[in-house]
Amino acid sequence: MTKRACRHLFVYGTLRAGSGHTIAGLLARRARSLGPGTAAGRLYLLGEYPALHPSPQNPRLVRGEVFELDRSDARATLARLDRYEGIGALPSAPNRYRRDLVDVTLADGSRLTVWAYLLGGDPDRLPEIPSGDYLEWLSAQRRGQPKA
């Protein structure tokens, strides 16, 4: 599959339904949810936001949701999400995220190659969310449980 042809997106943080973030509503209006999925990697915290880091050595599963972007609006939706994630905002500054293709497994066991927003740098010294589930972590924070 070419990058240009990909119309699927894996989201694991504020873009997930249930995150309470307004940007999740934009995605819900512009795409069709294919349901839960997982990607191999580790989930780290960048302040209050998560970042997926594909980790070939000793990966965990990161939980999220897979969306199929509307064919007529896919490029515009990805461009809007790229701006939200800060991709290309300041060419002289390093991006916290990069958009790239990853393999995900859907709840029915099928696999897809999809877009995902990945950590743009090295995860050294970033706290990890060991469960790989940002919404679970967020819920614990709202209940006053300790951070990752």
Long-range contacts (C-beta under 8 A, 24 or more apart in sequence): 1-101, 1-113, 3-101, 6-101, 6-113, 6-114, 6-115, 7-68, 7-69, 7-71, 7-74, 8-34, 8-66, 8-67, 8-68, 8-69, 8-112, 8-113, 8-114, 8-115, 9-66, 9-67, 9-69, 9-78, 9-81, 9-114, 9-115, 9-116, 10-37, 10-39, 10-64, 10-65, 10-66, 10-102, 10-104, 10-114, 10-115, 10-116, 11-64, 11-65, 11-66, 11-67, 11-116, 11-117, 12-39, 12-43, 12-50, 12-52, 12-62, 12-63, 12-64, 12-65, 12-116, 12-134, 13-49, 13-50, 13-51, 13-64, 13-117, 13-134, 14-49, 14-134, 15-81, 15-117, 16-64, 16-65, 16-134, 16-135, 17-65, 18-135, 19-134, 19-135, 19-138, 23-81, 23-84, 26-77, 26-80, 27-67, 27-77, 27-81, 30-69, 30-70, 30-73, 30-77, 31-67, 31-68, 31-69, 31-70, 31-77, 32-67, 32-68, 32-70, 33-65, 33-66, 33-67, 34-65, 34-66, 34-67, 34-68, 34-106, 34-112, 35-65, 35-66, 35-106, 35-107, 36-63, 36-64, 36-65, 36-66, 36-106, 36-107, 37-63, 37-64, 37-65, 37-66, 37-104, 37-105, 37-106, 37-107, 37-112, 38-62, 38-63, 38-64, 38-104, 38-105, 38-132, 39-64, 39-102, 39-103, 39-104, 39-105, 39-116, 40-103, 41-102, 41-118, 42-123, 42-128, 42-132, 43-128, 43-129, 43-131, 43-132, 43-133, 43-134, 44-119, 44-123, 44-126, 44-127, 44-128, 44-129, 45-126, 45-127, 45-128, 45-129, 45-147, 45-148, 46-96, 46-119, 46-126, 50-129, 50-134, 50-137, 51-96, 51-97, 51-117, 51-118, 51-119, 51-120, 51-123, 51-126, 52-102, 52-116, 52-117, 52-118, 52-119, 53-118, 53-119, 53-123, 54-102, 54-118, 60-130, 60-132, 61-132, 62-132, 62-133, 63-131, 63-132, 63-133, 63-134, 63-135, 63-136, 64-104, 64-134, 66-104, 66-106, 66-112, 66-114, 78-115, 81-117, 85-117, 87-117, 94-120, 94-121, 95-120, 96-120, 96-121
